[in-house]
Amino acid sequence: DAKTTQPPSMDCAEGRAANLPCNHSTISGNEYVYWYRQIHSQGPQYIIHGLKNNETNEMASLIITEDRKSSTLILPHATLRDTAVYYCIVNGYGQNFVFGPGTRLSVLP
Amino acid sequence: DTGVSQDPRHKITKRGQNVTFRCDPISEHNRLYWYRQTLGQGPEFLTYFQNEAQLEKSRLLSDRFSAERPKGSFSTLEIQRTEQGDSAMYLCANDIGDYGYTFGSGTRLTVV
């Protein structure tokens, strides 16, 4: 079973920041938080990952709480092309990725 | 282009027929995974290879399913005597280290 809990769906206005939450209260000290997204009819695409520090790349920012029990993926300026299912995954070395149902983000014009 | 190629992209087959899917991974990455995804669900792990060795199989992988990776290069997933419940997207992925997995675009199987 997935070790994460995400809301099933969210809406966001185009051009605004999309903040996608994820709960992972049972995360272990050596487990990373990964975020992937899946656009219709494609395979999941890596977005970002982190252990305990906040991370930023060209796609998104990842904010991890100090106790590491939750995190937020931030898409700073959402576009229509960001409409997708977003998966938050907790994974340690040597473990297979376990996907939950994710959050379906709809970016609205 | 994700670097992981899957063929075919779509397959429609009659119930009871056998089907085979192929995955060509990023050549320098030696871990290869197969996942299955049904409508509205996240991908589910089926099996993975380290080079040519199949190291783990999910309980989802019934005896009608077989996967191979000869010589540690491409991989095939065969489903024998297909059933309607096998209709799904079959995804192949490479482990690319710290950045997780790179997935192919998948093969969508429809059993009629």
Backbone of each chain as ProteinMPNN parsed JSONL, in Angstrom:
{"seq_chain_A": "DAKTTQPPSMDCAEGRAANLPCNHSTISGNEYVYWYRQIHSQGPQYIIHGLKNNETNEMASLIITEDRKSSTLILPHATLRDTAVYYCIVNGYGQNFVFGPGTRLSVLP", "coords_chain_A": {"N_chain_A": [[0.835, -1.197, 0.0], [0.317, 2.3, -0.608], [2.291, 4.768, 1.009], [1.416, 7.275, 1.358], [-0.919, 10.034, 1.512], [-3.151, 11.802, -0.444], [-5.162, 14.555, -1.634], [-7.983, 13.768, -3.716], [-8.585, 15.409, -5.905], [-7.941, 18.667, -7.342], [-8.393, 22.123, -8.165], [-6.991, 24.798, -10.079], [-6.327, 28.148, -10.932], [-5.24, 29.297, -14.084], [-1.944, 30.555, -14.339], [-1.734, 31.094, -11.672], [-0.295, 30.009, -8.515], [0.001, 26.539, -7.941], [-0.632, 24.486, -5.27], [0.093, 21.487, -4.03], [-0.787, 19.192, -1.66], [0.617, 16.621, 0.487], [0.432, 13.899, 2.641], [2.543, 12.035, 4.729], [2.875, 10.43, 7.128], [4.113, 8.209, 8.235], [6.683, 8.079, 7.377], [10.05, 6.959, 7.039], [13.385, 7.546, 8.369], [15.312, 7.326, 6.335], [13.974, 7.543, 3.987], [12.99, 9.02, 0.943], [11.03, 11.736, -0.396], [9.238, 11.703, -3.289], [7.999, 13.246, -6.236], [5.86, 12.743, -8.927], [4.316, 13.237, -12.139], [1.517, 12.583, -14.268], [0.477, 12.859, -17.403], [-2.366, 12.6, -19.451], [-2.539, 9.46, -21.02], [0.183, 9.081, -21.114], [3.367, 7.923, -19.741], [4.289, 8.104, -16.221], [6.022, 11.06, -15.137], [9.03, 12.228, -13.834], [9.262, 14.767, -11.346], [10.398, 16.086, -9.024], [12.419, 15.571, -6.071], [13.083, 14.989, -2.558], [14.772, 14.907, 0.65], [14.907, 16.043, 3.35], [15.368, 18.726, 3.243], [14.097, 21.716, 1.697], [13.453, 21.802, -1.779], [14.162, 22.961, -5.083], [13.576, 23.128, -8.532], [13.616, 23.516, -12.136], [11.039, 22.917, -12.716], [9.396, 22.84, -10.424], [8.775, 23.463, -6.873], [9.6, 21.925, -3.784], [8.354, 21.572, -0.646], [9.124, 20.464, 2.472], [7.912, 19.515, 5.585], [9.259, 20.177, 8.875], [9.113, 17.976, 10.582], [8.882, 16.051, 8.732], [6.54, 14.783, 8.078], [4.744, 15.602, 6.246], [4.341, 17.14, 3.01], [4.57, 19.646, 0.409], [3.971, 20.199, -2.939], [4.835, 22.699, -5.155], [3.743, 24.394, -7.922], [4.766, 27.121, -9.473], [3.625, 28.954, -11.353], [1.005, 28.019, -12.715], [0.147, 26.383, -15.763], [-2.041, 25.54, -18.521], [-1.019, 23.212, -19.517], [-0.098, 21.93, -17.305], [-2.098, 20.447, -16.281], [-2.855, 17.393, -14.94], [-2.338, 14.15, -13.384], [-0.989, 14.041, -10.214], [1.482, 12.458, -8.387], [2.545, 11.623, -5.18], [5.205, 10.09, -3.616], [6.714, 7.984, -1.274], [9.894, 6.757, -0.779], [12.498, 4.461, -0.203], [15.975, 3.449, -0.363], [16.48, 0.807, -2.614], [13.84, 0.036, -2.557], [10.76, -0.678, -4.262], [8.897, 1.613, -6.245], [5.856, 2.723, -4.984], [2.759, 3.57, -5.985], [0.056, 5.68, -5.163], [-3.396, 6.688, -5.699], [-3.081, 9.371, -6.366], [-3.315, 12.993, -7.031], [-5.638, 14.633, -8.962], [-5.025, 17.299, -10.837], [-6.565, 20.102, -12.087], [-6.056, 22.671, -14.243], [-7.448, 25.711, -14.746], [-8.685, 27.874, -17.308]], "CA_chain_A": [[0.0, 0.0, 0.0], [1.041, 3.553, -0.649], [2.541, 5.351, 2.317], [1.067, 8.688, 1.267], [-2.313, 10.405, 1.346], [-3.301, 13.031, -1.221], [-6.552, 14.815, -2.028], [-8.221, 13.165, -5.033], [-8.612, 16.374, -7.0], [-7.793, 20.093, -7.031], [-8.434, 23.058, -9.283], [-6.105, 25.942, -9.953], [-6.47, 29.084, -12.044], [-4.041, 29.478, -14.909], [-1.09, 31.668, -13.923], [-1.591, 31.118, -10.216], [0.489, 28.9, -7.963], [-0.711, 25.331, -7.531], [-0.009, 23.905, -4.084], [-0.448, 20.144, -3.881], [-0.325, 18.63, -0.387], [0.794, 15.174, 0.631], [0.73, 13.435, 3.995], [3.339, 10.793, 4.802], [3.16, 10.455, 8.57], [4.899, 7.046, 8.661], [7.945, 8.087, 6.638], [11.244, 6.592, 7.796], [14.451, 8.529, 8.262], [16.095, 7.198, 5.11], [13.077, 7.559, 2.831], [12.839, 10.269, 0.23], [9.73, 12.09, -0.96], [9.296, 11.923, -4.732], [6.779, 13.667, -6.922], [5.749, 12.46, -10.354], [3.021, 13.573, -12.693], [1.146, 11.772, -15.412], [-0.447, 13.484, -18.342], [-3.206, 11.57, -20.051], [-2.006, 8.539, -22.024], [1.643, 9.0, -21.075], [3.911, 7.363, -18.52], [4.607, 9.111, -15.202], [7.216, 11.87, -15.378], [9.671, 12.721, -12.613], [9.239, 16.215, -11.146], [11.329, 16.558, -8.009], [12.445, 14.742, -4.88], [13.842, 15.565, -1.449], [14.865, 14.108, 1.879], [14.391, 16.871, 4.436], [15.471, 20.141, 2.878], [13.267, 22.147, 0.582], [14.135, 21.675, -3.061], [13.583, 23.693, -6.209], [14.17, 22.957, -9.858], [12.964, 24.326, -13.158], [9.627, 22.547, -12.825], [8.584, 22.988, -9.217], [9.427, 23.515, -5.569], [9.125, 20.932, -2.828], [8.476, 22.025, 0.737], [8.941, 19.339, 3.389], [7.83, 20.011, 6.955], [10.421, 19.828, 9.701], [8.95, 16.611, 11.093], [8.852, 15.235, 7.509], [5.309, 14.021, 7.966], [3.953, 16.076, 5.117], [5.069, 17.968, 2.054], [3.758, 20.369, -0.565], [4.557, 20.485, -4.245], [4.376, 23.999, -5.628], [3.956, 24.808, -9.307], [4.635, 28.553, -9.189], [2.74, 29.637, -12.297], [0.411, 26.878, -13.419], [-0.366, 26.558, -17.117], [-2.997, 24.496, -18.897], [-0.267, 21.975, -19.735], [0.164, 21.286, -16.017], [-3.222, 19.58, -15.939], [-2.316, 16.037, -14.891], [-2.419, 13.498, -12.079], [0.276, 14.214, -9.503], [1.702, 11.395, -7.412], [3.535, 11.8, -4.123], [5.673, 8.747, -3.292], [7.798, 7.863, -0.307], [10.701, 5.633, -1.264], [13.838, 4.297, 0.319], [16.906, 2.748, -1.243], [16.176, -0.59, -2.862], [12.401, -0.229, -2.549], [10.028, -0.37, -5.479], [7.992, 2.746, -6.115], [4.461, 2.361, -4.759], [1.929, 4.714, -6.344], [-1.345, 5.766, -4.766], [-4.229, 7.224, -6.782], [-2.636, 10.697, -6.746], [-4.22, 14.147, -7.081], [-5.919, 15.113, -10.31], [-5.001, 18.763, -10.885], [-7.144, 20.741, -13.27], [-5.721, 24.088, -14.364], [-8.594, 26.296, -15.443], [-8.346, 29.14, -17.98]], "C_chain_A": [[0.871, 1.249, 0.0], [1.183, 4.117, 0.754], [2.127, 6.807, 2.357], [-0.43, 8.858, 1.11], [-2.372, 11.743, 0.635], [-4.789, 13.282, -1.487], [-6.792, 14.282, -3.431], [-8.195, 14.169, -6.178], [-8.441, 17.793, -6.464], [-7.942, 20.879, -8.311], [-7.481, 24.206, -9.003], [-6.326, 26.838, -11.161], [-5.152, 29.229, -12.782], [-3.269, 30.723, -14.472], [-0.897, 31.779, -12.421], [-0.727, 29.946, -9.763], [-0.44, 27.737, -7.604], [0.062, 24.706, -6.383], [-0.656, 22.553, -3.811], [0.097, 19.519, -2.606], [-0.202, 17.105, -0.43], [1.12, 14.864, 2.085], [1.481, 12.117, 3.936], [3.817, 10.641, 6.234], [4.021, 9.286, 9.028], [6.255, 6.979, 7.956], [9.117, 7.745, 7.556], [12.38, 7.57, 7.495], [15.23, 8.484, 6.964], [15.233, 7.215, 3.856], [12.936, 8.964, 2.261], [11.37, 10.487, -0.136], [9.939, 12.413, -2.435], [7.943, 12.423, -5.219], [6.926, 13.347, -8.413], [4.419, 13.032, -10.832], [2.794, 12.744, -13.942], [0.087, 12.511, -16.208], [-1.137, 12.36, -19.099], [-2.482, 10.794, -21.145], [-0.482, 8.545, -22.123], [2.086, 8.312, -19.794], [4.177, 8.46, -17.502], [5.947, 9.782, -15.489], [7.748, 12.384, -14.052], [9.574, 14.242, -12.547], [10.375, 16.643, -10.224], [11.371, 15.548, -6.872], [13.274, 15.43, -3.802], [13.842, 14.642, -0.246], [14.323, 14.895, 3.068], [14.491, 18.355, 4.142], [14.501, 20.462, 1.758], [14.093, 22.11, -0.698], [13.405, 22.485, -4.128], [14.314, 23.311, -7.479], [13.357, 23.747, -10.866], [11.472, 24.02, -13.265], [8.811, 22.978, -11.614], [9.459, 23.204, -7.996], [8.788, 22.478, -4.67], [9.41, 21.449, -1.437], [8.16, 20.843, 1.628], [8.913, 19.897, 4.801], [8.996, 19.491, 7.781], [10.321, 18.407, 10.249], [8.85, 15.579, 9.967], [7.563, 14.441, 7.349], [4.4, 14.507, 6.854], [4.824, 16.925, 4.205], [4.076, 18.641, 1.121], [4.567, 20.554, -1.839], [3.976, 21.799, -4.738], [4.758, 24.178, -7.099], [3.727, 26.312, -9.315], [3.677, 29.314, -10.104], [2.103, 28.573, -13.19], [-0.076, 27.27, -14.815], [-1.326, 25.414, -17.429], [-2.294, 23.153, -19.092], [0.112, 21.269, -18.44], [-1.009, 20.443, -15.549], [-2.777, 18.131, -16.062], [-2.687, 15.42, -13.551], [-1.032, 13.562, -11.444], [0.379, 13.174, -8.391], [2.817, 11.783, -6.446], [3.925, 10.405, -3.645], [6.796, 8.836, -2.277], [8.586, 6.613, -0.656], [12.079, 5.625, -0.64], [14.693, 3.488, -0.624], [16.522, 1.274, -1.38], [14.701, -0.928, -2.857], [11.819, 0.057, -3.926], [9.1, 0.807, -5.225], [6.554, 2.239, -5.996], [3.614, 3.612, -4.983], [0.562, 4.584, -5.693], [-2.157, 6.295, -5.935], [-3.877, 8.649, -7.194], [-3.705, 11.765, -6.634], [-4.394, 14.557, -8.531], [-6.015, 16.63, -10.269], [-5.582, 19.249, -12.2], [-6.776, 22.213, -13.241], [-6.759, 24.709, -15.283], [-8.22, 27.627, -16.08], [-9.035, 30.335, -17.319]], "O_chain_A": [[1.985, 1.263, 0.522], [0.292, 3.958, 1.588], [2.46, 7.511, 3.311], [-1.127, 7.958, 0.642], [-1.727, 12.705, 1.051], [-5.58, 12.342, -1.558], [-5.889, 14.337, -4.265], [-7.825, 13.821, -7.299], [-8.747, 18.084, -5.308], [-7.659, 20.383, -9.402], [-7.2, 24.542, -7.852], [-6.494, 26.353, -12.28], [-4.084, 29.277, -12.172], [-3.845, 31.791, -14.264], [0.002, 32.479, -11.953], [-0.463, 29.017, -10.526], [-1.517, 27.931, -7.041], [1.256, 24.429, -6.499], [-1.817, 22.483, -3.408], [1.307, 19.334, -2.475], [-0.816, 16.419, -1.248], [1.987, 15.5, 2.683], [1.111, 11.205, 3.197], [5.013, 10.715, 6.515], [4.611, 9.353, 10.106], [6.897, 5.929, 7.944], [9.168, 8.186, 8.704], [12.345, 8.312, 6.514], [15.761, 9.507, 6.531], [15.728, 6.927, 2.766], [12.786, 9.947, 2.987], [10.578, 9.545, -0.178], [10.726, 13.295, -2.781], [6.894, 12.068, -4.683], [7.94, 13.632, -9.05], [3.513, 13.279, -10.036], [3.732, 12.27, -14.584], [-1.029, 12.749, -15.748], [-0.551, 11.306, -19.349], [-1.897, 11.37, -22.062], [0.078, 8.065, -23.108], [1.292, 8.134, -18.869], [4.282, 9.629, -17.872], [6.875, 9.162, -16.009], [6.992, 12.918, -13.24], [9.774, 14.929, -13.548], [11.213, 17.463, -10.599], [10.448, 14.748, -6.725], [14.061, 16.333, -4.087], [13.027, 13.725, -0.138], [13.377, 14.455, 3.722], [13.769, 19.155, 4.737], [14.131, 19.592, 0.97], [15.298, 22.363, -0.678], [12.188, 22.663, -4.073], [15.539, 23.187, -7.488], [12.507, 24.555, -10.491], [10.724, 24.802, -13.852], [7.673, 23.427, -11.753], [10.687, 23.141, -8.057], [7.597, 22.187, -4.776], [10.556, 21.73, -1.085], [7.068, 20.279, 1.561], [9.793, 20.67, 5.178], [9.634, 18.498, 7.432], [11.331, 17.713, 10.366], [8.746, 14.379, 10.223], [7.514, 13.507, 6.547], [3.385, 13.875, 6.559], [5.906, 17.368, 4.589], [2.906, 18.264, 1.05], [5.709, 21.013, -1.805], [2.759, 21.985, -4.736], [5.932, 24.122, -7.467], [2.584, 26.747, -9.173], [2.991, 30.23, -9.652], [2.6, 28.272, -14.275], [-0.637, 28.348, -15.013], [-1.405, 24.439, -16.683], [-2.881, 22.095, -18.866], [0.592, 20.135, -18.469], [-0.916, 19.786, -14.512], [-2.374, 17.683, -17.136], [-3.274, 16.077, -12.691], [-0.034, 13.186, -12.059], [-0.522, 13.035, -7.564], [3.893, 12.217, -6.858], [3.048, 9.612, -3.3], [7.708, 9.653, -2.403], [8.014, 5.535, -0.812], [12.745, 6.658, -0.56], [14.188, 2.903, -1.582], [16.272, 0.588, -0.388], [14.335, -2.073, -3.126], [12.311, 0.914, -4.66], [8.582, 0.975, -4.121], [6.099, 1.43, -6.805], [3.741, 4.595, -4.253], [-0.023, 3.501, -5.675], [-1.654, 6.346, -7.057], [-4.314, 9.108, -8.25], [-4.832, 11.507, -6.212], [-3.419, 14.799, -9.241], [-6.973, 17.183, -9.729], [-5.143, 18.855, -13.28], [-7.148, 22.926, -12.309], [-6.929, 24.3, -16.431], [-7.515, 28.429, -15.466], [-8.858, 31.471, -17.758]]}, "seq_chain_B": "DTGVSQDPRHKITKRGQNVTFRCDPISEHNRLYWYRQTLGQGPEFLTYFQNEAQLEKSRLLSDRFSAERPKGSFSTLEIQRTEQGDSAMYLCANDIGDYGYTFGSGTRLTVV", "coords_chain_B": {"N_chain_B": [[10.692, 12.485, -25.845], [11.374, 9.914, -23.761], [13.429, 8.163, -23.526], [12.966, 5.562, -22.815], [11.55, 3.054, -24.602], [8.488, 1.693, -25.712], [6.675, -0.951, -27.157], [3.894, -2.56, -28.706], [2.162, 0.666, -28.915], [-0.53, 0.548, -28.606], [-2.779, -2.184, -28.189], [-5.177, -4.363, -29.267], [-6.935, -7.19, -28.46], [-8.445, -10.434, -28.725], [-10.257, -12.127, -26.193], [-8.593, -14.751, -24.58], [-6.498, -14.953, -26.349], [-2.913, -14.793, -26.822], [-0.572, -12.267, -25.885], [2.256, -10.143, -26.454], [4.477, -7.768, -25.163], [6.973, -5.26, -25.696], [9.877, -3.765, -24.27], [12.288, -1.323, -24.572], [14.929, -0.282, -22.861], [16.736, 2.536, -21.378], [19.997, 2.222, -22.22], [22.212, 2.096, -20.489], [21.325, 1.667, -17.952], [20.712, -0.634, -15.458], [18.55, -1.655, -14.06], [15.248, -2.676, -14.552], [11.799, -2.177, -14.75], [8.425, -3.382, -14.611], [5.152, -2.162, -14.69], [1.627, -2.053, -14.049], [-1.309, -0.337, -14.985], [-4.549, 0.522, -14.241], [-7.674, 2.095, -15.14], [-8.053, 5.197, -13.603], [-6.486, 4.584, -11.455], [-3.303, 4.522, -9.717], [-0.079, 3.504, -11.05], [0.741, 0.019, -10.696], [3.075, -2.136, -9.24], [4.632, -4.795, -10.986], [6.897, -6.483, -11.672], [10.531, -6.745, -11.495], [13.791, -6.404, -12.992], [17.236, -6.978, -12.533], [19.78, -6.411, -14.48], [19.829, -9.347, -16.336], [18.488, -10.875, -14.538], [15.509, -11.776, -12.954], [14.276, -10.338, -10.213], [12.206, -9.818, -8.443], [8.762, -10.452, -8.053], [5.438, -9.399, -8.232], [2.419, -10.307, -6.448], [0.416, -9.8, -8.172], [1.203, -10.724, -10.566], [0.149, -13.185, -12.213], [0.236, -16.742, -13.064], [-0.198, -16.665, -15.729], [1.229, -14.672, -16.74], [4.387, -13.746, -17.963], [7.708, -12.595, -17.82], [10.657, -11.534, -19.431], [14.16, -10.847, -19.778], [16.389, -11.023, -21.812], [19.875, -11.264, -21.898], [20.115, -8.946, -20.484], [19.188, -6.666, -21.76], [16.78, -5.468, -23.758], [13.34, -5.975, -22.735], [10.632, -8.303, -22.435], [7.144, -8.709, -21.965], [4.814, -11.115, -21.535], [1.484, -12.125, -21.899], [-0.547, -14.775, -21.412], [-3.453, -16.429, -22.668], [-5.413, -14.276, -22.522], [-7.553, -12.246, -20.466], [-10.526, -10.29, -19.864], [-10.084, -8.716, -17.663], [-7.418, -8.163, -17.831], [-7.116, -5.93, -19.288], [-5.517, -2.903, -19.517], [-3.033, -0.315, -18.91], [0.274, -1.004, -19.634], [3.294, -0.413, -18.231], [6.726, 0.331, -18.595], [9.838, 0.816, -16.959], [12.945, 2.434, -16.217], [15.366, 2.416, -13.643], [16.87, 5.253, -12.594], [18.64, 5.96, -10.657], [19.251, 8.402, -8.201], [17.225, 10.056, -9.127], [15.005, 8.578, -9.377], [12.621, 6.829, -11.3], [12.561, 6.44, -14.863], [9.962, 6.434, -17.045], [8.46, 4.623, -19.772], [6.13, 5.326, -22.46], [4.167, 3.492, -22.363], [2.101, 0.562, -23.022], [-1.069, 0.204, -24.179], [-3.437, -2.09, -23.449], [-6.275, -3.669, -24.691], [-8.711, -5.963, -24.069], [-11.05, -7.797, -25.746]], "CA_chain_B": [[11.368, 11.185, -25.861], [11.821, 9.638, -22.405], [14.559, 7.262, -23.545], [12.45, 4.206, -22.671], [10.612, 2.843, -25.696], [7.615, 0.544, -25.563], [6.013, -1.307, -28.403], [3.232, -1.457, -29.396], [1.512, 1.651, -28.047], [-1.886, 0.063, -28.374], [-3.011, -3.554, -28.631], [-6.513, -4.89, -29.037], [-6.88, -8.621, -28.662], [-9.623, -11.164, -28.288], [-10.089, -12.914, -24.977], [-8.02, -16.074, -24.822], [-5.29, -14.861, -27.164], [-1.667, -14.41, -26.157], [0.02, -11.005, -26.34], [3.609, -9.866, -25.974], [4.883, -6.372, -25.238], [8.425, -5.102, -25.641], [10.407, -2.53, -23.688], [13.708, -1.046, -24.816], [15.269, 0.704, -21.82], [17.956, 3.316, -21.529], [20.903, 1.076, -22.25], [23.224, 2.004, -19.441], [20.709, 1.478, -16.638], [20.543, -2.077, -15.436], [17.305, -2.073, -13.428], [14.093, -2.471, -15.407], [10.571, -2.469, -14.019], [7.13, -3.409, -15.277], [4.016, -1.761, -13.887], [0.33, -2.098, -14.712], [-2.166, 0.748, -14.532], [-5.936, 0.503, -14.684], [-8.285, 3.414, -15.218], [-8.308, 5.896, -12.355], [-5.582, 4.13, -10.407], [-1.887, 4.708, -9.961], [0.601, 2.293, -11.53], [0.982, -1.046, -9.72], [4.294, -2.883, -9.528], [4.491, -6.188, -11.41], [8.141, -7.226, -11.559], [11.693, -5.991, -11.927], [15.009, -7.101, -13.386], [18.58, -6.423, -12.401], [20.37, -7.041, -15.678], [18.915, -10.358, -16.876], [17.877, -11.62, -13.438], [14.223, -11.284, -12.461], [14.536, -10.395, -8.782], [11.0, -9.717, -7.625], [7.493, -10.531, -8.777], [4.262, -9.086, -7.435], [1.352, -11.304, -6.475], [-0.44, -9.485, -9.311], [1.736, -11.419, -11.728], [-0.322, -14.562, -12.169], [1.032, -17.666, -13.87], [-0.411, -16.384, -17.147], [2.157, -13.598, -17.087], [5.81, -14.059, -17.887], [8.576, -11.523, -18.287], [12.035, -11.926, -19.688], [15.098, -9.806, -20.185], [17.576, -11.747, -22.285], [21.139, -10.519, -22.0], [20.044, -7.69, -19.739], [18.936, -5.503, -22.61], [15.344, -5.23, -23.842], [12.522, -6.901, -21.947], [9.307, -8.613, -22.96], [6.101, -9.138, -21.031], [3.833, -11.909, -22.261], [0.271, -12.536, -21.195], [-1.196, -15.905, -22.1], [-4.903, -16.634, -22.436], [-5.85, -13.004, -21.964], [-8.889, -12.077, -19.907], [-10.935, -8.892, -19.928], [-9.469, -8.023, -16.536], [-6.04, -7.793, -18.156], [-7.14, -4.638, -19.976], [-4.805, -1.933, -18.688], [-1.806, 0.227, -19.487], [1.456, -1.69, -19.119], [4.382, 0.566, -18.238], [8.086, -0.13, -18.352], [10.624, 1.917, -16.404], [14.337, 2.269, -15.808], [15.8, 3.082, -12.422], [17.961, 6.146, -12.97], [19.371, 6.36, -9.471], [18.639, 9.344, -7.274], [16.069, 10.724, -9.711], [13.875, 7.675, -9.46], [12.402, 6.045, -12.504], [12.112, 7.003, -16.138], [8.949, 5.553, -17.61], [8.047, 4.709, -21.161], [4.769, 5.82, -22.677], [3.242, 2.426, -22.051], [1.303, -0.168, -24.006], [-2.45, 0.088, -23.713], [-4.04, -3.353, -23.878], [-7.721, -3.823, -24.585], [-9.137, -7.344, -24.336], [-12.477, -7.754, -26.088]], "C_chain_B": [[11.959, 10.917, -24.477], [13.053, 8.785, -22.392], [14.147, 5.83, -23.34], [11.358, 4.034, -23.727], [9.778, 1.596, -25.456], [6.864, 0.316, -26.862], [5.143, -2.538, -28.195], [2.681, -0.43, -28.415], [0.107, 1.212, -27.677], [-2.001, -1.359, -28.907], [-4.433, -3.935, -28.267], [-6.461, -6.372, -29.366], [-8.177, -9.265, -28.182], [-9.286, -11.977, -27.053], [-9.58, -14.308, -25.335], [-6.765, -16.074, -25.668], [-4.084, -14.505, -26.291], [-1.169, -13.086, -26.734], [1.407, -10.85, -25.735], [3.927, -8.397, -26.187], [6.404, -6.298, -25.098], [8.783, -3.766, -25.015], [11.893, -2.447, -24.017], [14.133, 0.056, -23.859], [16.429, 1.591, -22.245], [19.11, 2.363, -21.283], [21.84, 0.979, -21.045], [22.644, 1.772, -18.043], [20.233, 0.048, -16.497], [19.297, -2.555, -14.703], [16.133, -1.701, -14.327], [12.856, -2.969, -14.688], [9.391, -2.547, -14.973], [6.052, -3.049, -14.25], [2.75, -1.924, -14.737], [-0.539, -0.986, -14.13], [-3.552, 0.604, -15.122], [-6.539, 1.89, -14.511], [-8.544, 3.994, -13.828], [-7.411, 5.497, -11.206], [-4.144, 4.508, -10.744], [-1.261, 3.42, -10.477], [0.859, 1.313, -10.389], [2.187, -1.87, -10.162], [3.966, -4.323, -9.93], [5.765, -6.983, -11.144], [9.312, -6.327, -11.893], [12.892, -6.89, -12.162], [16.224, -6.285, -12.985], [19.409, -7.138, -13.453], [19.406, -8.106, -16.184], [18.168, -11.122, -15.789], [16.564, -10.966, -12.997], [14.233, -11.446, -10.947], [13.284, -10.335, -7.916], [9.777, -9.77, -8.52], [6.351, -10.232, -7.807], [3.273, -10.242, -7.474], [0.347, -11.023, -7.593], [-0.025, -10.269, -10.548], [1.33, -12.889, -11.651], [0.512, -15.437, -13.084], [0.761, -17.506, -15.362], [0.556, -15.329, -17.66], [3.587, -14.126, -16.996], [6.606, -12.899, -18.465], [9.982, -12.054, -18.437], [12.866, -10.702, -20.007], [16.398, -10.478, -20.611], [18.77, -10.813, -22.412], [21.077, -9.155, -21.324], [19.775, -6.461, -20.572], [17.441, -5.214, -22.641], [14.611, -6.259, -22.985], [11.205, -7.141, -22.669], [8.401, -9.047, -21.822], [5.049, -9.858, -21.845], [2.665, -12.229, -21.347], [-0.372, -13.638, -22.013], [-2.673, -15.956, -21.732], [-5.516, -15.374, -21.806], [-7.303, -13.026, -21.512], [-9.23, -10.594, -19.955], [-10.31, -8.078, -18.799], [-8.012, -7.639, -16.763], [-5.973, -6.457, -18.885], [-6.569, -3.567, -19.066], [-3.701, -1.296, -19.523], [-0.639, -0.496, -18.832], [2.663, -0.769, -19.326], [5.706, -0.094, -17.909], [8.891, 1.059, -17.842], [12.05, 1.48, -16.13], [14.542, 2.974, -14.475], [16.993, 3.95, -12.784], [18.639, 6.734, -11.741], [18.599, 7.355, -8.635], [17.372, 9.998, -7.816], [14.912, 9.767, -9.94], [13.815, 6.931, -10.775], [12.138, 6.933, -13.707], [11.165, 5.996, -16.772], [8.839, 5.719, -19.114], [6.615, 5.206, -21.239], [3.715, 4.735, -22.494], [2.638, 1.749, -23.264], [-0.099, -0.308, -23.433], [-3.068, -1.165, -24.312], [-5.549, -3.313, -23.656], [-8.071, -5.254, -24.984], [-10.637, -7.334, -24.56], [-13.062, -9.172, -26.146]], "O_chain_B": [[12.907, 11.581, -24.056], [13.695, 8.671, -21.348], [14.923, 4.933, -23.668], [10.372, 4.771, -23.744], [10.302, 0.561, -25.045], [6.475, 1.252, -27.56], [5.596, -3.491, -27.562], [2.733, -0.644, -27.204], [-0.375, 1.475, -26.576], [-1.41, -1.704, -29.93], [-4.841, -3.843, -27.11], [-5.993, -6.759, -30.436], [-8.9, -8.715, -27.351], [-8.162, -12.453, -26.895], [-10.071, -14.951, -26.262], [-6.042, -17.069, -25.711], [-4.223, -13.99, -25.182], [-1.327, -12.821, -27.926], [1.692, -11.358, -24.65], [3.677, -7.847, -27.259], [7.032, -7.152, -24.471], [8.088, -2.767, -25.203], [12.652, -3.384, -23.768], [13.737, 1.21, -24.03], [17.017, 1.421, -23.313], [19.181, 1.752, -20.217], [22.211, -0.121, -20.637], [23.388, 1.689, -17.066], [19.445, -0.435, -17.31], [19.006, -3.751, -14.717], [16.031, -0.57, -14.802], [12.859, -4.046, -14.093], [9.357, -1.874, -16.003], [6.036, -3.546, -13.124], [2.801, -1.932, -15.966], [-0.506, -0.727, -12.927], [-3.722, 0.566, -16.341], [-5.982, 2.745, -13.822], [-9.177, 3.357, -12.987], [-7.554, 6.013, -10.098], [-3.81, 4.777, -11.898], [-1.858, 2.351, -10.351], [1.157, 1.716, -9.265], [2.294, -2.252, -11.327], [3.137, -4.983, -9.303], [5.734, -8.019, -10.481], [9.134, -5.271, -12.499], [12.993, -7.985, -11.608], [16.231, -5.059, -13.088], [19.702, -8.327, -13.327], [18.246, -7.786, -16.443], [17.299, -11.937, -16.098], [16.514, -9.771, -12.706], [14.202, -12.57, -10.446], [13.312, -10.765, -6.762], [9.763, -9.199, -9.611], [6.315, -10.758, -6.695], [3.278, -11.052, -8.402], [-0.471, -11.879, -7.93], [-0.82, -10.452, -11.47], [2.053, -13.724, -11.107], [1.388, -14.947, -13.796], [1.424, -18.145, -16.179], [0.684, -15.122, -18.866], [3.94, -14.855, -16.069], [6.221, -12.301, -19.47], [10.434, -12.907, -17.674], [12.356, -9.67, -20.442], [17.377, -10.497, -19.866], [18.671, -9.718, -22.965], [21.923, -8.299, -21.584], [20.088, -5.344, -20.162], [16.887, -4.758, -21.641], [15.179, -7.269, -22.569], [10.726, -6.289, -23.418], [8.838, -9.667, -20.853], [4.454, -9.273, -22.75], [2.841, -12.56, -20.174], [-0.701, -13.441, -23.183], [-3.076, -15.575, -20.633], [-6.062, -15.415, -20.704], [-8.151, -13.713, -22.081], [-8.345, -9.746, -20.071], [-10.038, -6.889, -18.962], [-7.437, -6.881, -15.982], [-4.886, -5.912, -19.078], [-7.077, -3.346, -17.967], [-3.462, -1.673, -20.67], [-0.573, -0.588, -17.606], [2.998, -0.401, -20.452], [5.785, -0.97, -17.048], [8.647, 2.193, -18.254], [12.321, 0.313, -15.849], [13.945, 4.02, -14.224], [18.019, 3.439, -13.234], [19.147, 7.855, -11.772], [17.408, 7.165, -8.387], [16.53, 10.448, -7.038], [13.945, 10.109, -10.621], [14.829, 6.465, -11.294], [11.575, 8.022, -13.592], [11.532, 4.844, -17.005], [9.087, 6.793, -19.661], [5.972, 5.469, -20.223], [2.517, 5.019, -22.472], [2.656, 2.28, -24.374], [-0.293, -0.861, -22.351], [-3.205, -1.284, -25.53], [-6.028, -2.967, -22.576], [-7.766, -5.696, -26.091], [-11.406, -6.92, -23.692], [-14.251, -9.339, -26.419]]}, "name": "protein", "num_of_chains": 2, "seq": "DAKTTQPPSMDCAEGRAANLPCNHSTISGNEYVYWYRQIHSQGPQYIIHGLKNNETNEMASLIITEDRKSSTLILPHATLRDTAVYYCIVNGYGQNFVFGPGTRLSVLPDTGVSQDPRHKITKRGQNVTFRCDPISEHNRLYWYRQTLGQGPEFLTYFQNEAQLEKSRLLSDRFSAERPKGSFSTLEIQRTEQGDSAMYLCANDIGDYGYTFGSGTRLTVV"}
